[in-house]
Amino acid sequence: MTGVWEDYIKFHQLALETRDVDPTYPVLKQLAFYEGLTPEDRIRLVMRFVAYYHLGSGLASFLGETGPLPCATERRGHRDDRKLQKHLGALRDVENTAGGWHGYFKPVFDGNNPKSNWETLQLRLLDIYGNGRWASYKTAEILWKVCGFPVEASDMGHAYSSGPRQGLDLLIPNLPRGNSKGVVRDLDTASNWVCARLRKEGLPAPVEEVETTLCDFHALATGRYYVGHDIDQMLRQLLDVQSGWTRRALDARFHTLPHRYLGEIYGWTGPDSGRKRAYRDAGKILERT
């Protein structure tokens, strides 16, 4: 095992150790704890965050801000305000029903198989205007990790996926193309093999986190990422869109993320373009010490 595989294994290990794999999740969970949010409001916080996939905007929206708020690249479709407002309207429609979000997601809680519940949750999320495959997958994962939904990811969501496929392409040559059931089955097999290979190295490899590190490893290889990037991006979002919970969010970062990766302590305010290019141009996977 040489070259790109060694690099991916090192990258995956560092991503988990630094909590740069979806670092917003522990911050949202800590915020919900600080504020004593009810289970219903925890879900509402998650749904507002994913509407923008921008923590500053998500917190401002949750607290009642109605003005224009930026959307991250992952939600660039919502930069069309008509689409965003239609999505937010769909969220409010659920919130205003007698059962609220817990009523909407009741079929998930009625099931007794976490992986089957995951599939049920995906379908419920896809029924909300503005949620495609990616948004439904990520929202399901956050509802699981932040709100304690009784689910477990069954796969990487390869049907019509892009990011995890591109990461797999770097590790395994000649993967099939397309979105037929057979192709998706082959991609699932390849993904499971990657997870098994990581576990053989003694590393945690839950499928939903390997999905993320595969996406991020492709971004690393193309000069768009480094270990700690998403922690830095979160800081930039919090500084760009401030709200009544900005200070609380920074405090949540302090109590959930490695201090050496916190720009608010050491003097940077967002992603570093030079660090993004370090692996692409020099093969270096940078760490903060």
C-alpha positions as CSV (number, residue, x, y, z in Angstrom):
1,M,0.0,0.0,0.0
2,T,1.7,3.2,-1.2
3,G,1.0,6.7,-2.4
4,V,-2.5,7.9,-2.5
5,W,-3.8,5.2,-0.2
6,E,-1.3,6.1,2.5
7,D,-2.2,9.7,2.1
8,Y,-5.9,9.0,2.3
9,I,-5.5,6.9,5.5
10,K,-3.5,9.7,7.1
11,F,-6.0,12.3,6.0
12,H,-9.0,10.2,7.3
13,Q,-7.2,9.7,10.7
14,L,-6.5,13.5,11.1
15,A,-9.9,14.5,10.0
16,L,-11.5,12.4,12.7
17,E,-8.9,13.3,15.4
18,T,-9.4,17.0,14.8
19,R,-13.2,16.8,14.4
20,D,-12.9,18.5,11.0
21,V,-15.4,15.9,9.8
22,D,-18.6,18.0,9.9
23,P,-17.4,20.1,12.9
24,T,-20.7,22.0,13.0
25,Y,-22.5,18.9,14.4
26,P,-20.8,19.0,17.9
27,V,-21.2,22.8,17.9
28,L,-24.9,22.6,17.2
29,K,-25.3,19.9,19.9
30,Q,-23.5,22.0,22.4
31,L,-25.5,25.1,21.6
32,A,-28.7,23.1,22.0
33,F,-27.5,22.0,25.4
34,Y,-26.5,25.5,26.5
35,E,-29.9,26.9,25.6
36,G,-31.9,24.1,27.0
37,L,-33.7,23.6,23.7
38,T,-36.7,21.3,23.6
39,P,-36.5,18.3,21.2
40,E,-38.8,20.2,18.8
41,D,-36.6,23.3,18.8
42,R,-33.5,21.2,18.3
43,I,-35.0,19.9,15.1
44,R,-36.0,23.4,14.0
45,L,-32.4,24.6,14.6
46,V,-31.1,21.8,12.4
47,M,-33.6,22.5,9.6
48,R,-32.7,26.2,9.7
49,F,-29.0,25.5,9.5
50,V,-29.3,23.1,6.6
51,A,-31.5,25.6,4.7
52,Y,-28.3,27.8,4.4
53,Y,-25.6,25.3,5.4
54,H,-24.0,28.4,6.8
55,L,-23.8,28.5,10.6
56,G,-24.1,32.3,10.9
57,S,-27.1,32.4,8.7
58,G,-28.7,29.3,10.3
59,L,-28.5,30.8,13.8
60,A,-29.8,34.2,12.7
61,S,-32.7,32.5,10.9
62,F,-33.5,30.4,13.9
63,L,-33.5,33.5,16.1
64,G,-36.0,35.2,13.8
65,E,-33.8,37.2,11.4
66,T,-35.8,37.7,8.2
67,G,-33.4,39.8,6.1
68,P,-31.2,38.5,3.3
69,L,-28.8,35.9,4.7
70,P,-25.9,34.2,2.7
71,C,-26.1,30.5,1.7
72,A,-22.9,28.3,1.5
73,T,-21.8,26.6,-1.7
74,E,-23.6,23.4,-0.7
75,R,-26.9,25.3,-0.8
76,R,-26.1,27.6,-3.7
77,G,-29.6,26.7,-5.2
78,H,-31.0,28.7,-2.3
79,R,-29.2,31.8,-3.4
80,D,-32.2,32.3,-5.6
81,D,-34.4,34.0,-3.0
82,R,-37.6,32.6,-4.5
83,K,-36.4,29.1,-4.0
84,L,-35.1,29.8,-0.5
85,Q,-38.4,31.4,0.6
86,K,-40.4,28.5,-0.8
87,H,-38.2,26.1,1.2
88,L,-38.5,28.2,4.4
89,G,-42.2,28.3,3.8
90,A,-42.3,24.5,3.6
91,L,-40.4,24.3,6.9
92,R,-42.9,26.7,8.6
93,D,-45.8,24.6,7.2
94,V,-44.5,21.6,9.1
95,E,-43.8,23.7,12.3
96,N,-47.3,25.1,12.3
97,T,-49.1,21.7,12.2
98,A,-50.4,20.2,15.4
99,G,-47.7,17.6,15.6
100,G,-44.9,19.8,14.4
101,W,-41.6,18.2,13.5
102,H,-42.1,15.2,15.8
103,G,-45.4,14.5,14.1
104,Y,-43.8,14.8,10.7
105,F,-41.0,12.4,11.6
106,K,-43.2,10.0,13.6
107,P,-42.8,7.1,11.1
108,V,-39.0,7.2,11.9
109,F,-39.6,6.9,15.6
110,D,-42.1,4.1,15.1
111,G,-39.6,1.8,13.4
112,N,-37.3,-0.5,15.3
113,N,-34.5,-0.9,12.8
114,P,-32.1,2.0,12.6
115,K,-31.0,1.4,9.0
116,S,-34.6,1.0,7.9
117,N,-35.5,4.2,9.8
118,W,-32.7,5.9,7.9
119,E,-34.4,5.1,4.6
120,T,-37.7,6.3,6.0
121,L,-36.1,9.5,7.2
122,Q,-34.6,10.1,3.8
123,L,-38.0,9.8,2.1
124,R,-39.6,12.2,4.6
125,L,-36.9,14.8,4.0
126,L,-37.1,14.4,0.2
127,D,-40.8,15.4,0.5
128,I,-39.8,18.9,1.7
129,Y,-39.5,21.4,-1.2
130,G,-35.9,22.3,-1.8
131,N,-34.3,19.1,-0.5
132,G,-32.5,16.9,-3.0
133,R,-30.4,13.8,-2.4
134,W,-27.5,15.6,-0.8
135,A,-29.6,17.8,1.5
136,S,-31.7,14.9,2.7
137,Y,-28.6,12.8,3.4
138,K,-26.9,15.5,5.4
139,T,-30.0,16.5,7.2
140,A,-30.7,12.9,8.2
141,E,-27.1,12.7,9.6
142,I,-27.4,15.9,11.6
143,L,-30.8,14.8,13.0
144,W,-29.1,11.6,14.1
145,K,-26.0,13.2,15.6
146,V,-27.5,16.3,17.1
147,C,-31.1,15.3,17.9
148,G,-30.7,11.7,18.7
149,F,-32.9,10.3,15.9
150,P,-33.0,6.4,16.1
151,V,-31.3,6.0,12.7
152,E,-28.0,4.7,11.2
153,A,-26.7,5.4,7.8
154,S,-27.0,2.4,5.5
155,D,-24.8,3.6,2.7
156,M,-23.1,6.7,1.2
157,G,-26.1,7.7,-0.9
158,H,-24.4,7.0,-4.2
159,A,-27.4,7.4,-6.4
160,Y,-26.7,10.6,-8.3
161,S,-23.8,11.4,-5.9
162,S,-20.6,13.2,-6.9
163,G,-18.2,13.9,-4.0
164,P,-17.8,10.4,-2.6
165,R,-17.5,9.0,-6.1
166,Q,-14.7,11.4,-6.9
167,G,-12.9,10.4,-3.8
168,L,-13.3,6.7,-4.6
169,D,-12.0,7.4,-8.1
170,L,-8.7,8.4,-6.5
171,L,-8.4,5.1,-4.6
172,I,-10.0,2.5,-6.9
173,P,-9.5,2.7,-10.7
174,N,-12.2,1.9,-13.3
175,L,-15.2,2.4,-11.1
176,P,-18.5,2.1,-13.0
177,R,-20.4,5.2,-14.1
178,G,-24.1,5.9,-14.1
179,N,-26.9,5.6,-11.6
180,S,-28.5,2.2,-12.4
181,K,-29.2,-0.1,-9.4
182,G,-26.3,-2.3,-10.5
183,V,-23.8,0.6,-10.6
184,V,-25.0,1.9,-7.2
185,R,-24.6,-1.6,-5.8
186,D,-21.0,-1.8,-7.2
187,L,-20.2,1.6,-5.7
188,D,-21.6,0.5,-2.3
189,T,-19.4,-2.6,-2.5
190,A,-16.4,-0.4,-3.2
191,S,-17.3,2.0,-0.4
192,N,-17.7,-0.9,2.1
193,W,-14.3,-2.2,1.1
194,V,-12.8,1.2,1.8
195,C,-14.4,1.2,5.2
196,A,-13.1,-2.3,5.9
197,R,-9.6,-1.2,4.8
198,L,-9.7,1.7,7.3
199,R,-10.8,-0.5,10.1
200,K,-8.0,-2.9,9.3
201,E,-5.7,0.1,10.0
202,G,-7.4,0.4,13.4
203,L,-9.3,3.5,12.5
204,P,-13.0,4.3,13.0
205,A,-14.8,4.1,9.7
206,P,-18.6,4.6,10.0
207,V,-20.0,4.8,6.5
208,E,-21.3,8.4,6.8
209,E,-18.0,9.7,8.0
210,V,-16.0,7.9,5.3
211,E,-18.4,9.5,2.8
212,T,-17.3,12.9,4.1
213,T,-13.6,12.1,4.2
214,L,-13.8,10.8,0.6
215,C,-15.4,14.0,-0.6
216,D,-12.9,16.1,1.3
217,F,-9.9,14.0,0.1
218,H,-10.9,14.8,-3.5
219,A,-11.1,18.5,-2.5
220,L,-7.7,18.1,-0.9
221,A,-6.2,16.6,-4.1
222,T,-7.6,19.4,-6.2
223,G,-6.3,22.3,-4.1
224,R,-9.5,23.2,-2.3
225,Y,-9.1,21.7,1.2
226,Y,-6.8,21.0,4.1
227,V,-7.3,19.5,7.6
228,G,-9.1,22.1,9.6
229,H,-10.7,23.8,6.6
230,D,-14.3,23.3,7.7
231,I,-13.4,24.5,11.2
232,D,-12.0,27.7,9.7
233,Q,-14.9,28.1,7.3
234,M,-17.3,27.9,10.3
235,L,-15.5,30.7,12.0
236,R,-15.7,32.9,8.9
237,Q,-19.4,32.2,8.7
238,L,-19.9,33.2,12.4
239,L,-18.0,36.4,11.9
240,D,-19.7,37.3,8.7
241,V,-23.3,36.9,10.0
242,Q,-23.5,37.7,13.7
243,S,-26.5,37.2,15.9
244,G,-27.5,36.9,19.5
245,W,-25.9,33.4,19.6
246,T,-22.5,34.2,18.0
247,R,-20.7,34.4,21.3
248,R,-22.3,31.2,22.4
249,A,-21.3,29.5,19.2
250,L,-17.7,30.5,19.7
251,D,-17.9,29.2,23.2
252,A,-19.3,25.9,21.9
253,R,-16.4,25.7,19.5
254,F,-14.0,26.2,22.4
255,H,-15.6,23.3,24.3
256,T,-15.9,20.8,21.5
257,L,-13.0,21.4,19.0
258,P,-9.2,21.1,19.4
259,H,-7.9,24.5,20.5
260,R,-5.0,24.4,18.1
261,Y,-7.4,24.6,15.2
262,L,-9.3,27.6,16.5
263,G,-8.5,30.8,14.6
264,E,-10.3,32.9,17.2
265,I,-7.6,31.8,19.7
266,Y,-4.5,32.0,17.4
267,G,-5.4,34.9,15.2
268,W,-6.8,33.8,11.8
269,T,-10.4,34.5,10.7
270,G,-11.2,32.0,8.0
271,P,-9.8,29.5,5.4
272,D,-6.2,29.8,4.3
273,S,-5.8,29.6,0.5
274,G,-2.1,28.7,0.8
275,R,-2.9,25.7,3.0
276,K,-5.5,24.5,0.4
277,R,-2.7,24.1,-2.2
278,A,-0.2,22.4,0.0
279,Y,-1.2,18.8,-0.9
280,R,-1.9,19.4,-4.5
281,D,1.3,21.3,-5.1
282,A,3.7,19.6,-2.7
283,G,2.0,16.4,-1.4
284,K,1.9,17.8,2.1
285,I,-1.0,17.0,4.5
286,L,-0.6,19.9,6.9
287,E,-1.3,19.7,10.7
288,R,-1.6,22.5,13.2
289,T,0.6,21.9,16.2
